[in-house]
Amino acid sequence: MLWKWFLYITNNESKSRHEQHFDVAFFVINTLAGIFGIFMFIIHEEPQWIPILVIEYTWALDNMRHNRP
């Protein structure tokens, strides 16, 4: 069951598919991470890595999903 979910989330199934809800979810997650990162920067007066890593990982997952033939 978990293996099928990994294949689905990374778009490595035998038939490639593009789903709009992933684009929307990644946009919302990245926007919230950006806003959170700004607040963390204001509070701590130095950049924090957690929002940057969230954005980086969702960007990488989105690229994996779109780079299928």
N, C-alpha and C positions, 0 to 999 in steps of 0.2 A: 504494500500500500504506500509506504513512504517513498519507495523507489519510483513509483508511477507519478507521485506528486513532484518529485525532483525533476523528472523528465518533462512534466507539464510546465512547471515554473520556469525552467530554462529553455523551453521550446525545443526540446530534443526528441520529440515524438517522431514517428515515421512520417507524419503529415504536418508540415509547418503551418502555423496559423497566427494571424495578427488579431489581437483583441484590444479594443479601445479602452476597456476598463483598466487594463494595466497602465496605459498611458496616463489616464486620469489619476490613478492611485499614485504613480510615481511623481506626477506633478504636485499633488497635494502633500505627499511625504516630503519632497524636496523643499517646497515652500515653507512648510512648518519647521523643517530643520534649519532653513535659512533664518527664519524669524527667531527661533530658539537660539541660534548661534549669535545673532545680534544682541539679544538680551544677555546671554552669557558673557559676551565681550564687554558690555556695559557694566555688568555686575562685578566681574573679576578683573577688568581693565587689562586683559590679555586674551588672545585668541584661544579657543577651546577646540579640541580635535574631534569630539563626538559628533557634532553636526556635520563637519566636513567628511567624516568617515561614512555617515549615513548617506549623504549625497553621493559620495564616490561609489558605494556599494550598490545603491539603486541605479546609478548610471551604468555600472558594469552589467547588472542584471538586465537592464533595458537593452543594452547593446547585444547581449547574448540572444535575447528574444528576437531582435530585428536583423541580425546578421545571418539568418538562415536563407537558403535559396528557395 
